Amino acid sequence: MTPVAARRRRAIPRIGGFVFDVDGTLVLSDRSLAGYEVLPGAIEALSELSERLVPFVLLTNGSAYPPAEQAARLRDVGLPVADAQMITPSSVTADHMSNREVRRVLVLGTSGVGYALREAGIETVHTGEPRTSEVDAVYVGWHPDCGMKDIEAACHAIWAGAKLYVASDVPFFATRQGRAMGYTYAIAGAIRRVTRARAILTGKPSLYALRFAARRLAVPLGQIGVVGDDPLVEATMARRGGAIAFGVTTGVTTRDAWARQPAARRPHRVVADLRDLLSMAGRDG
């Protein structure tokens, strides 16, 4: 290792807690979000962090399933993930809406998309139900069967004064078959094109999501390692929030592509295997 490389390696502080992406970082699914393939080193890295009592959470942009159901699906393939360690955009959305006294929401998504909102005491309605324009907000999540009636209902609600919340602003995500389209991104794009509404993003790379994860970890932002495969998502979020960004090469970004990123999207380090993170885990002293 050159002296310059050694100085850069030492410049990364000890990591007090980790935020892990899911798709492309810990697992690869198929395009229907089924049939998980666990990526090399994922089980070992999470197990070792648990043994060392180093806190970690999983922060996905996937909103199809409630957090506990998503955690159970990952445990089924061997990942040691407790329900409380699983965070979805809907977790963040429910927290944000509750703090702003949002009471009634039109949800564009599967039943799992609105689950965290209902658990927080927020009423949810769907297209075709009564008074869908009489809501405080529209929330767009995973909705593979979205149609024009859904988009039209959302537009009418926004024209009537509802705020637009979006679970993900990512055009694609990693699967075993390559890149899959982000439905939320496409649906929100159509709504915004018609209404010109500003979208409130609650998933990555929003700081709402990073700060929510930091509270769950009880670790300062500057001591959190954010691990992911997408420079526009995890690396950008970490850089914006003052956390430490780690890039993996198992998802949508190769090592060469990471190196070509501008400073605002470049990870502090690229790791070939998640077990490489263990040498940096734990508080100083």
Secondary structure, DSSP 8 states (H G I E B T S, - for coil): --HHHHHHHHHS--BSEEEE--BTTTEE--TTS-S-EE-TTHHHHHHHHHHTT--EEEE-S--SS-HHHHHHHHHTTT----GGGEE-HHHHHHHHHHHTT--EEEEES-TTTTHHHHHTT-EEE-TTSTTTTS-SEEEE---TT--HHHHHHHHHHHHTT-EEEES---SEEEETTEEEE-HHHHHHHHHHHHH---EEE-STT-HHHHHHHHHHHT--GGGEEEEES-IIIIIHHHHHHT-EEEEESSSS--HHHHHTS-GGG--SEEESSGGGGGGGBS---
